[in-house]
Amino acid sequence: MTVENVGSPISSPQLEGAPCIAPDGSYLIFESRRPGGYGSSDLYVSFHQAGAWTTPRNLGPSINSTYIEDGPFVSSDGKYLFFNRRRSAFTTEQSEIWWVDARAVFHPEQSDIDALPVPQSSTSALTLWPNPSRGPATLSYTLPDAGPVSLTAYDPLGRELAVLWAGTQPAGSHQLTFTPPPGQQARSVTFYRLVSHGRPLGTVRALALR
């Protein structure tokens, strides 16, 4: 297999890297330090149309900042864009993982589509016990407000494995026990995500059994 440079207009005299192709191959997101950005490294998108790549477009201030944005990743269902944000290329600080509705790729001008940090497990409103587990595991979480809630399990590739809850719940503490379906083992679950009012409240990683 021959390795080829994608060439202009994606490649430029500036630094490009961390390419991420959409699940259907319709667009490519990558980091670039080309002039005109918001920080030292921004995320750009190029669409594949009529057999060619369009001129890259900056994903705008809802995603890019004065810091470094890199490492884009689109969920396998095409609904969410995840990326890293860090203050410097050379730092001992931990980079933050952010997420945003993938509509921002197509409509960066919409002010209601904002990138949000993925909660750290230490401050997450969602906990899992026991972890790891060979069978049923209990998810506990606290809702600050009543409203629509979804709790979803994902596999190691980021694909939706099971919707554990989707509906309205009151504010306060809640618990839900998840038993992997027949033919699946608990270690097939990579993480659980809690969302309320369209915003992530907590993400917890399921540890692998050894």
C-alpha positions in Angstrom: 0.0 0.0 0.0 1.4 3.4 -1.0 1.4 6.3 1.4 0.3 9.5 -0.2 0.2 13.1 1.0 -3.4 14.5 0.8 -1.9 17.7 -0.5 -3.5 21.1 -0.9 -5.7 22.5 0.4 -5.3 20.4 3.6 -1.6 20.2 3.8 0.1 23.6 4.1 3.5 25.1 5.0 2.3 25.1 8.6 2.0 22.2 11.1 -1.0 19.9 10.4 -1.7 16.7 12.5 -4.1 14.4 14.3 -6.4 13.8 11.4 -9.8 12.3 12.2 -12.1 11.1 9.4 -15.9 11.1 9.9 -17.5 7.6 10.2 -19.0 8.0 6.7 -15.9 9.6 5.2 -17.7 12.8 4.4 -15.3 15.1 6.3 -11.9 15.3 7.9 -11.0 17.2 11.1 -7.4 18.0 11.9 -5.3 20.4 13.9 -3.4 23.2 12.2 -1.2 26.1 13.1 -2.0 28.1 9.9 -2.5 31.8 10.3 -5.9 33.3 11.2 -6.7 30.9 14.1 -7.7 31.6 17.7 -4.7 30.0 19.3 -1.4 28.3 18.6 -3.2 25.2 17.2 -6.9 25.1 16.1 -9.2 22.4 14.8 -10.3 22.7 11.1 -12.7 20.7 8.9 -12.6 19.9 5.3 -15.5 18.2 3.4 -15.1 15.6 0.7 -17.2 16.8 -2.2 -17.1 15.8 -5.9 -14.0 13.7 -5.3 -11.9 16.5 -3.7 -11.4 18.1 -0.3 -12.8 21.6 0.3 -10.8 24.5 1.6 -10.4 23.8 5.4 -12.6 25.9 7.7 -11.8 26.8 11.2 -14.3 25.3 13.6 -14.8 28.6 15.4 -14.7 29.9 18.9 -17.2 27.5 20.4 -14.5 24.8 19.9 -11.2 26.7 19.4 -9.6 28.9 22.1 -6.4 30.8 22.8 -5.0 27.4 24.0 -4.1 24.3 21.9 -6.9 22.2 20.5 -5.8 18.8 19.1 -6.6 15.1 19.0 -10.1 15.2 17.5 -12.2 12.1 17.6 -15.8 11.6 16.3 -18.0 9.0 18.0 -18.9 6.0 15.8 -22.5 7.2 15.6 -21.3 10.6 14.3 -23.2 12.5 17.1 -20.3 13.8 19.2 -16.9 15.4 18.6 -14.2 14.9 21.3 -10.9 16.8 21.5 -8.0 17.8 23.7 -7.4 21.2 25.1 -4.0 22.2 26.7 -2.2 25.3 27.6 1.2 24.5 26.0 2.9 21.9 23.8 5.4 21.5 26.6 3.7 21.3 30.0 3.4 18.9 32.9 -0.3 19.9 33.3 -2.9 17.2 32.3 -4.7 18.1 29.1 -8.5 18.3 29.3 -10.9 16.3 27.2 -13.8 18.3 25.8 -16.9 17.3 23.8 -19.4 19.0 21.6 -22.5 18.1 19.5 -21.2 17.2 16.0 -23.6 19.7 14.6 -20.8 22.2 15.4 -18.9 20.7 12.5 -21.5 21.9 10.1 -22.9 24.9 11.9 -20.1 26.6 13.9 -22.1 29.9 13.8 -24.9 28.5 16.1 -24.3 30.0 19.5 -26.3 27.3 21.3 -23.7 24.6 20.4 -20.9 25.0 23.0 -18.0 22.6 23.8 -18.0 21.3 27.4 -15.3 19.6 29.4 -15.8 15.9 30.0 -16.1 15.5 33.8 -13.1 13.9 35.6 -14.0 10.7 37.5 -13.1 12.3 40.8 -15.7 15.0 40.5 -18.2 13.0 38.4 -21.8 12.8 39.6 -21.7 9.1 38.4 -20.1 6.2 40.3 -19.9 2.5 39.5 -19.6 -0.4 42.1 -18.1 -2.9 42.1 -15.5 -1.9 39.5 -14.3 -4.1 37.9 -17.2 -6.5 37.9 -17.8 -10.0 36.4 -21.6 -9.5 36.6 -24.1 -6.9 37.7 -22.8 -3.5 38.6 -24.6 -0.6 40.3 -24.5 2.9 39.0 -25.2 5.7 41.5 -25.7 9.3 40.6 -27.2 12.6 41.8 -29.3 14.9 39.8 -29.2 18.6 40.7 -32.5 19.2 38.9 -35.5 17.2 37.7 -35.8 16.6 34.0 -34.9 14.3 31.1 -32.1 11.9 31.8 -30.2 9.3 29.8 -27.7 6.8 31.0 -25.8 4.9 28.3 -23.2 2.2 28.2 -20.5 2.2 25.4 -18.2 -0.5 24.2 -14.3 -0.1 23.7 -14.8 1.4 20.2 -17.2 4.1 21.5 -20.3 2.4 20.1 -23.5 2.5 22.0 -24.0 -0.8 23.8 -27.1 -0.2 25.8 -29.4 2.6 26.9 -29.8 1.9 30.6 -32.3 4.7 31.2 -34.0 7.3 29.1 -36.8 9.3 30.6 -37.6 11.9 33.3 -36.4 11.7 36.8 -36.7 13.9 39.9 -33.8 15.7 41.5 -31.8 13.8 44.1 -30.0 10.4 44.4 -30.6 7.5 42.1 -29.3 4.0 41.5 -29.5 1.6 38.6 -28.1 -1.9 38.3 -26.8 -3.0 34.9 -26.4 -6.7 34.0 -24.6 -7.3 30.6 -26.9 -9.1 28.1 -26.4 -12.8 27.3 -23.2 -13.3 25.3 -21.5 -10.2 26.6 -19.2 -9.8 29.5 -18.9 -6.9 31.8 -15.5 -6.1 30.5 -17.0 -5.3 27.0 -18.2 -2.1 28.5 -15.7 0.7 28.4 -17.6 3.6 30.0 -21.0 4.9 31.1 -22.2 8.4 30.4 -24.9 10.3 32.2 -26.6 13.2 30.4 -29.4 15.5 31.6 -31.0 18.4 29.7 -28.6 17.6 26.9 -25.6 18.2 29.1 -23.1 15.6 30.4 -23.2 15.2 34.2 -20.8 12.3 34.6 -18.7 9.8 32.9 -17.2 6.7 34.6 -14.8 4.2 33.1 -15.4 0.5 33.7 -12.1 -1.1 34.7 -11.0 -4.2 32.7 -11.0 -7.6 34.5 -7.6 -9.3 34.6 
